[in-house]
């Protein structure tokens, strides 16, 4: 099975990686790697000529050059890796502040507006208007609650402090229930959902609540990122060792330069943000962490403006 298509190579990949971290070129890990490489080559050449002049024995010269090269390569890797982790931490911090502030500011604004109207005493049809504004309060409170719950869930998953109630559950049953729940949202978005299931799909060992969260996150994304009228197709198959879940949408797709970041927390693709303002960038990260707990894997294929296919597998319990 083909998994992730490779992104751009060469200079375009180099500069896109630097732009992704949103830092000056001289602070970019890839740029530092290039500079360190030039320094290593220069040191090797200088070392070679010095040792030839001072020692003369080609075997000893070779050993010295190889030893110095190895040390410099290790140092290069450590330094660049460290800078990359720092740059990634800085990017994630900025993404976290931006996403959380936006996701909290919007519902808070709606809540404040609704409360101001309710407390003003200027409602024309008091009973009907009160119910409408109460509904707005409830919906926005739920949005804030969902974001906070996701943040707590990510923290617990990453620290390993996450109790699971594993039992035999039906992935097919969970998927069918979620499709029914998402039907009103899908119809309102002009998106059709189809499900194809291979006969005799066995149950898997997982926590039903959190396996439902995985499918929910994938289905929600698939519907949201379809532009205009489109389709979401789900196909569930199995072999003797595992169950394969595939969900395909006809949405905006994922740019080549951003594919390696898709499962990182707080990451949202630029073309997705243009079409869909809501989202915390946590759904796919949570799905990947949960599937890891269940012994599964997740990957995707995508073509920009054509759509995306997400796949995940779950092992079939041995009897």
N, C-alpha and C positions, 0 to 999 in steps of 0.2 A: 504493500500500500504506500503510495506516495504521500509524504507528510507535508512539511512546510517548504514552499518554493523559496529558492534563494533570492535575496534582495540584490540591489545593484552592487557591482564590484568596482574596484579601482578608486579613482579620486572622488567620484560622486558618493560612494559609500563612506569614504573617509570624512568628507565635509558634512554629510548628513548626520553622521554620528556626533560630530562636534556641535552641530546646530541643535541636536536633540537635547544635549545637556544644558543648552542656553548659557554657555560660558565663553570667554574669549579664546581664540585659537591657541594662544600660548599656554592656556591651562587645560586644554583638551588632552585626555589620556592618549588618544591616537597620535596627536602631534608630538607629545612627549616621547612616545615609543619610537617615532621616526627620528627625533633628535638623538635619543639614546643609541639607536642603531648606528647613526653616523659617528657618534663618539666612540662606540665599541670598535667599529672598523678602523677608525683613526688610531686608537690605542693599540690594536692588534698589529697594524702596519709598523707603527713606531717601535713596539716591543720586538717585532721580528728583526728589524734592522739593528737595533741595539744589541740584541742577543747574538746575532750573526757576527757583529764586530767584536764583541767581548768574549764570546765562547767559541764559536766556530763549528762545533760538533752539531750537525744537522738534526740528529736524534734528540739531543737535549734541547735544542732550539724549538723543535716541534712540540715537545712535551710542555715547555714553558708557555708557548703561545696557546696551546690547547687548554692548559690550566687557567691562564688568565682569561681566555675567551669564555670558559665555563662559568667562572666567577662573575664576570661582567654580565653574562646572559641571565644568570640567576638574580643578580641585583636589578637588572633591567626589568625582569618580570615582576619582582616584588614592588619596585617603585611605581611602575605603571599600574599594577593591580591596585595598589593603595590609593593612587590618585583617582582611579576609576570608581572605587568604592565611595570615596569622598564626593566625587561629582554626582554619582548616582544618589547618594544620601541627600545632597543639596537639591537635586531635581525632585526627588520624592517629597521632600519637605515643602518645596514651593508648590508642587501639585496638590499636596494635602491641604495646605492653607487655602489655595485657590478653590478647590472643589468643595471642601467642607464649608468655607465661608459662603459660597454661592448656594450650596444645597440647604444651608440653614437660613440664609438671609431671605430667600424667596418665601418659604413657608412662614417665617416670622413676620414678614411684611404683610402677608395675607391674614395671619392671625390678628395682628395689631389693627389692621383695617376693619376686620369683622367685629372685633371687640369695640372699636370706636363707634361703629354704626349702631351696635346693639345698645351701647351705653348712652347714646345721644338721645334716645327716646323719640326719634323722628321717623319711625317706621310707619308706612302707610297701612299696609295690611299686616298688622303686628304678628299674628300667629304664623302666617305663611312665610313672611320674611324672616322671622326668628328661626324657623326650621331650616331655611336655605343657608343662613349665616352659620348656624350650628353645624350644618353639613360641611361647610368650608373649614370651620375650626377642626372638625374631626379628621378630614382628609389631610390637612396640613400637619396636624399633630402626628398622624400615622407616618407621613413622609419623614419627619424628624426622628421618630422612633425607629424606623427602618434603617436610617443612616447610622444612628448610634448603635443599634444591634449589630450591624455589619462590622463596624469598627471594633466592637468587643469580640465578635466572632473571629476576626482576623488575628487579633492579639492572642486569643486562646489557641488558635490553630498553630500559629507560628512558635508559641512557647511550648506546645505539646500538652498543655493543661486543658485537655478537651475530652470529656468522657463520652464514649459512644455506647449506644445500646444496640449492638449488632444482633440481627436475627435474619431469618430467610424472608425476603420480600420480593415482590413482583415489580420489576422495572417497567413492564408493559402496563400493569395496572396503574402505577404512579403516573406514567406518561398520559394514559387515557384520561385520568382524572384532571390532570393539569390542562389538557387540551380543552376540556369542557369549561374549566374555570376561565381560560383565556379567550374563549369564543367571543364574548361581547367586545373585548379590547381588540381582537383581531378583525372583527367585522367593522368596528368603528374606524380601523386603520386601513380598510380595504385589502386585507390580507387573508388569503385562504390557507388553511392548515390541512395537510393530508398525513395519514399514518399508515405505514406498511409494516407488517409484523410477520416474521417467519414462523411457521407452525412449530409448536412445542418448545417455546422459549422457557428455559428453566428459571427458577428463582436464584437470587444472589444473596450473599451474606453482607448486609449493610444496615445502617441505621436508616429507617424509612423516612424520618423527618429530614435528615440531611441529604439523603439521596434525592428526595423531592426538591430540595434547595438547588442541587446541581442542575437538574432538568429545568427547573423554573428559571434559573438565571440564563441558561442557553436559549430557552424558548422566548423569554422576555426580550433578550437582545435581538434575536432573529426577527421578531415582529417589529420592533422599534426601528431597526435600521433598513427596512424596506421603504423605498421612496415610492409614494403613490400606490397604485394597485400592484400586488405581487403575491408570491406564494412562499410558504414554508413547508418543506417536506421532511418528514421524520421516517427513518427506516431502522428497524431493530432486527438484527440477525445474530446467529451464534455458531460456534464450532465446538468441538469437545472440550476446549480449555477456557473459552471466554465468550462473553456477550459483547457485540459491537453495536453502539448507538451512534447513528448519524443524523445530524440535523442540517438541512441545506436551506439557505434563503436566497432571494433574488435582490439583495440589498446593495448597499454602497461599496462593499468590499473593503479590503485592508491594503493600504499602500505597501509596496515592497520594503521601503526603508523603515517601516514601523513594525514589521511582523515579529521581530525578536523581542519586542517589548510588550506584546499583547497580554501576557499572563502576569505582568508586574502590577502591583497594587497602585491604585490611583492613576493608572495610565488610560487615557482615552485618545483614540486615533483622531487626527485633525479633521478628516473628512466626515467622521461620525459626529463630532462636535458641531460642524456646520449644519447638519441635518437634525440633530437631536441634542437639545441643550441639557436635558436632565440626565443624571447618571453620576455615580461616584467613582467609577473605575475600579470597583472592588469585585464585581460579579464573577469575572473569569478567574481572578486570583483565588477567590473563595472556592470556586468549582475545582480548580486544580489541586488545592490543598486537601479538600474533602476526598477527592478521588484517590489521592495518595494514601489517605487513611484506609480506604477500602481496598487498596491493592490494585487500583486501576491506573490508566494513563489517559491523557487528553492531548489532542493535536488538531490542526486545521489545515485547510487549503483555501486559498482565496484569490480572486482576481478583481482588481479595482473596477467599480461600476458594473460588475457582472454578478457578484454575490460571494458568499462564503459557505464553506462546509466545515462544521465542527464534528469531530469524532471523539468518542471515549469508549474505553473497554473496561469491563469488570470481570474478574475471574469467577469461573463456575466452581462452587464448593465441591470438594472431593467427598464421595460417599463412602 
